């Protein structure tokens, strides 16, 4: 159900169950148009359930997240795309290492339009052949949603180390990478990319400083993976670090970035790669400006720039409001 706030902005609710709700917050929260993401319980028969009760499978509830969003900026269909990419939709008995009905998946629709969009997206995923087993995630009417205890809210921020260990150990990240990584045809990439683009993205190369297309580029827009097209960085977060490579204070969407320990060249560094394309982008350093102190040092050859006036045309319209808000 949608409503309008005091500023005339339209807001809607979306509710998804995808196993452990700790892992279902960060994929949504940084996207444009997302107002809030709340962890909680829904779909059961007990009022005001506790975490312990839900985990015992005695309440009928499942862990879920409820998202308040502006559909004019980030439509429900795009939320569905993100949802499917976080779960194993073929598993009716839980998710990954978490078993039981409290970890089942579900789409809880709030309107008839949401139901139709959810069913269409489920059918499309089933036909895609991405999974060898049937898609079993149910699409059901939204029920009363009970926010979880405060210590569960934004758990990935409150306990980042434990969260990362849990998420990796659960098998979720490995499953997502296996089923959603962009397939690589190296011969096709050699034809598509320039020699330096191929060297950087596929062979972990580094362009010479002050030679890349974007090291001193100051046009407004976003930078996407030259291989997969996934959005990575924004000109709003770009700054001149004096190093000769494009430098950013933060990613546009951190869930699009993978960090790996790099022990090459007799150094210990943090390598930065794109999530879907698995392209080598550059490295992360902790000598950036306040308040975060981060410097994402990125090769121009790994990026393609999309100007703010071309965002809608190229399929990145949800990011336009970042620049409209600035002006």
N, C-alpha and C positions, 0 to 999 in steps of 0.2 A: 504494500500500500504506500502511496506517495503522499507527501505533504509539502507545503511551502513555508519557508522560514520567514523571519521578519524582513529580510532583505529581498524577498521575492524569488529566492532560489528554490528550485524543486529538489526534493530529497526522496529517496526510496530506501527500502530495506531489502537485503538479500541474506538468506541464511543457508549455509552449507555445512555438512558434516563430512569430514575427511580423515577420520582417525584422530590421533592426538591433536587437540586444539592448539597446543604450543606451536606446532609446525604449520598451522593454517593462517597465522596472522601476518607474518612478514611478506608472503607473496602478494598480499593485497594492499597493505597499509601505505606503501610508498607510491602507489599508482595515483595519477592525477584524478581529482574528483572524489577520492575516498575521504570521507569525513571522520569515520571512526570504525574500528574493528574490535568487537567484544567477544571474549571467549565465554562459553556457557554450555547449558544443557537444554535439550529439547526433544520432543517426540515421544515422551513417556507419560506416565500416569501419576507420578508423585509430585506434590507441590513443594517448591523450594528445596530441591534435593541438594545434598552435599556431594562433594567429590568422592568421598569414601562410599556413599550409597550408590552413586552412579557406576563406579568401577566394579561394584559387586554384581552388576547386571540385574539388580532387584527392582529398579525403578522404571525400566523400559526406555530410559533416556539415552541419547547418544551425545558425545562431546561434539560441539559445533561452534561455528563463529557466525556472528550476526554483523553485517556490514551496512553502515549508513553511507550512501553515496549519492552523487549528483549525476543523474543519467544524461544530462545535457553535455557533460564533460567525459564521463566514462560509462558507456551504456552497459546494460545488463548482459548483453551478448559477450562482451569482452570479459566480464567477470566469469562467465561460464567457461571461456577459453582457459583462463587461469586456473579455475577449479579443477578441470579435467587433468591438467598437467601436474597436479600435486598428488594424485591418488592412484591406487590400483583399482580401476572401476570394475574389474572382473572378480573381485574378492568380496563375497558376502559375509565372511566370518570375522572380519576385522581388517586391520591395515598393517601390513608388514609384520614386525615382531609383536605387535599389540593385537591380542585376540579377544573376541567376545563382542556382544551386541553393542556395548557402549562405544566401541571403536568402528562401528559400521559406517558406511558412506550413505549420503542422501542429499538430494536437493529439495529444500523446503520452499515452495513457491508462495509468494504473497499476493499475486494477481494472476488473472487468466493470461495476460500477456507473458508473464514470466513462465507460466506452465508451458505455453506453446513454444517459446524460445528454448526452454530446457529440453523439451521432447525432441525438437528439431536438432539441437546440438548433440544429443545422445544418439539419435539415429545416424547423424553424419559421422560421428566417431565410430559407431559400430560398422558402418559401411567402409570406413577408411582402410580396414585391414591392419591397423596399427597393433591390435591385440589379436591373438589367436583364439581367445576364449570370448564368450558373449559379455557384453556390458550389462552388469546387474545392478548398478546404482539406481535406487528407486527415486522417483519424482513424486513428492507427496505434498499436501497442503501444509502451510506453516502452522505450527502449534505454539503454545506459550513458550517463550524463551526465558530461561532463568540465567542471569549472569553468574559466572563462576566466582569463587572466592578471589579476593583481591590479589593474593600472591600468584594466581594463575594469569592475571592480566599482564600482557606484555612480558611474558616470562623470558622471551629471547633477549630482552634488554636487561632485565633484572639479574638473570643468571646466564650470561652469554656463553661461558665455558661449558657449563653443564648442558645447556641447550644444544650446543654444537656437537658435544660428545653423544648425547642422546640421539640427535637427528641422524648422525652418521651411523651409529650403532644399530639403529632401528631398521636400516636397509632402505629407507625412503629415498635418500639422495642417489644411491646406486640405481634404484629402479627408475627414477626420473631420467637419469642420464642415459640409461640403456634404451628407454622407449621414446624420449623426446629430443635427444641430441640430433642435430642436422646431419644426415648421412654425408660422408665425404667421398667425393670422386676426385682423386688428386689430379688425374689427367684433365678433367673438366675444369678444375680450379686453375691449372696451369694455363689453360686457354682463356679463362675469364679474367685472371688477375695479371697485373704487371709483374715483372721479375721481383721487384722489391716488395710488393704486396705479398707475393707467394713466400718469399724468403722470411718475412717477418711473421706472418700469420701461421704458416704451416711448418716452418723450420726453426721457430723461436729466434729469429734474427733481430737485429737492431739497426735501424737506419742511422746514418751519421747525423750528429746534432746540427741544427740550423739548416738542414737540407729538406726536411719534410714540408709538405704542402700547408700544414696547419700550425706549425710551431708559433707563428706570430699572427695567426688568423683571428680577427675580432668581429666577424659578422654574427648576428644573432640567429640562433637555431640550435639544432641538436646534432650529435655525432653518433652514427650507427656503425655496427660491425660491417666492414666491407664485404664479408663473406655471407653472413646470415641476415643482415639487415636489422638485427635486434637493437633497440635504442640503448645507448650506453652512457653518454655524457651530454651535458648542456653547456652552452656558451655562458650561461649565468654563473657557472661554477668554475670557469676557466680563468687562469691568471698567468702572468709572466713570472716563471720561477727562475729565469735566467739560465736555464740548462740547455736550451736549444730543442726541446721536445714539448709538445702540448702538455700542459699540466692542469689538473683539475683537483678541486678540494674534496669532491665526493662524486660518486656515480649518480646518474640520473635515476636509476632503479637498482639498488644494491643487489637484489636477487638475480640480476642479469650478469653478475660478476662472480667469477670463481677465483679464489686465492690459493696458491700452491707454494710450498717451500722450494726455492731454487738454490741449489748448491753449486751451480756452474761457476767457472772462472775463479775458483778459490774464494768465493764469497757466500754469505748466507743472506739471501734476499727473498722478498715475497713477490712471486710472479702473479700477474693479473691476466686472466683469460675470460673470454666471453662464455656464458653459460650454455647456450644452444649451439653456437657455431664452433665452440672449443678453439677459438682463434687466440693465438698469443697476442696480447695487446701491449704489454710493457711491465712495469713494476710499481709497487706501492712503497713509499717511503714515509717516515714519520718526521719530516722536517718542513711540513707545510704551514700555512698561516693559521692563526687562531680562528675559531675556538677548537676546531677538530685536530689541527696539526697534521693533516694528511696531505700527501702529494701523490696523486696518481700520474705517474710519468709514462705517457702513452706514445707509441709510434704513430705518426700521421698515416703511414702506409696501412695500418690496421683499421682505419676509419674512413667513413664517407660522411660528408656534411650535408644536412638537409636544412635549408634556410627556413626561418619561421613562416614566411609567406607561402612556402611549399608544403607545410606539414600536412594539411588536409589532403592535398592532391596525392601525396605519397603514402597516405595511410597512417600518419602519426598525429592526427588531428587532436587527440586527447591532450597533447603537450602544448597546444597553442595558447591555452589560458595562462601558462606560466609567463609568457611574454606580454600578453594583454594585461595581466595583473601588474607587471612591472611598470608599464606605461600609464 
